Amino acid sequence: MQTFEITGGTPLLGTIEVGGAKNVALKLLVASLLTDDELIIHNVPKLRDVLFMLDVLKSLGVKESFVGNTVRIQGGANVATTVPLEVGARLRTSSMVLGPMLARFGEAKLPNPGGCRIGARPIDRHIEGLKKMGATISYHSDDGYFYGVAKKLTGADITFEKNTHTGTETLILAAVLASGKTILRNAASEVEVDDLIGFLNSMGARIQRTAENEITIDGVESLHGSEYTVMPDRNEEVTFAIAAVVTKGDLTIKNSQRNNLESFIQKFSQVGGGIEEIDDKTTRYYYKEPLKASDIMTQRYPGFMTDWQAPWALLMTQSEGVSTLHETVFESRFSYVSELKKMGAVIEFYTPKVADPEKFYNFNWDDKVEGYFQGIRITGPTALHNAVLSIDDLRAGATLVLAALSANGQSYVHGVEQVDRGYEKIEKRLSRVGAHIKRIEEE
Ligand code: EPZ
């Protein structure tokens, strides 16, 4: 296991470059299954999740090279259609090969994606849609595999009962080669989906957003190669903006995208975070004044994104007064709370009042974790002190690194492999702006 040794209390000062968006890069790599031609993809972040996805594709016979942040990848006709358990189960997003494999090869066998291996969750909405396009998909709990078969996928008019970012993308990746037109209603409107759409259209697909939360895809015979550059990562920018303020520092962020972060910037300014537009791709975030409390509810795009919830909670430990955070997308996304409380944060769980929770929450209600709360109440400001912390999910991990940087004294953060899943060379980039952070291998 790898650990960060962090000595906090130093303001972060300087410039940080945001990398390519993980949640776009992963899907562009999957698109290699849709053509025999080579794809050249730039600005791919060198992250564990990206390397895991490349392992999945290589296990199918896809050829790839990853030099710097450019991936050259070629699927080809002789691609296998069974994802081995050891590679498939490591990455939840590996399930996205299902759509393209059915569209291209008419069959697919893949292990139940990461997380608990029971039942069809959390890709029931993906499977629902593929079945409407003519696929037969079954889940065999004896070997934990999904088996999919489809003579020829046909276009369908599909309405998602609840929002799903990768579910929308899975069906787009299937519909591009299906025969006829597919309409996806109540489809995800995250900007990362637009990057996938742009990429697939550059390969010859015919996809367009035809109304709010509605995507229309006209299936084509085949797709050809393309060269594309991944958009910057919105979650990285938010993480570094919060890092600037919680360390009472001043960071200039390059590859910034304020236009895609409106809901964040509105709240960030509201609570007193300093922000300055340097140019259309550069933004300065800095500590300006004592922070005010806030009430946030996470939502699908363009609302306040669930991935920003953990770092925001840290920010609110430094704000005057009582803040609330209501998580409506995932059923268990407060793993970092116990760790922040070890550092002196005052946080309590509560149950937000919701008229019809089964309909209101984005997760499947029967996935609700008993005794789990969807809301936290944070009372600040509290000076955080050092602690020994452990990470079990990506955004929580980044939050605990920032917490250790903002706290006085020396902290240890175990399980930083989780952070490597979403942030390339994080300790190098933070050290360059003054952080005292060292990676130590622990046997
Ligand atoms: C994507 O996850 C992102 N991951 C997440 O980022 C992000 O938090 C999320 O979208 C919301 O924006 C990738 O793109 C790889 P959903 P996704 O399908 O697609 C439930 C990160 O940190 N659900 O919109 O999995 C689901 O469990 C990650 O980079 C079902 O129950 O999110 C969740 O509670 C974390 N069945 C909710 O719906 C389904 O078939 C929203 O899921 C699909 C989803």
Boltz pocket constraint, residues with backbone or C-beta under 6 A from the ligand:
constraints:
  - pocket:
      binder: B
      contacts: [[A, 22], [A, 23], [A, 26], [A, 93], [A, 121], [A, 122], [A, 123], [A, 124], [A, 125], [A, 126], [A, 127], [A, 163], [A, 164], [A, 165], [A, 166], [A, 167], [A, 190], [A, 305], [A, 306], [A, 307], [A, 329], [A, 330], [A, 331], [A, 362], [A, 363], [A, 364], [A, 367], [A, 394], [A, 395], [A, 422]]
      max_distance: 6.0
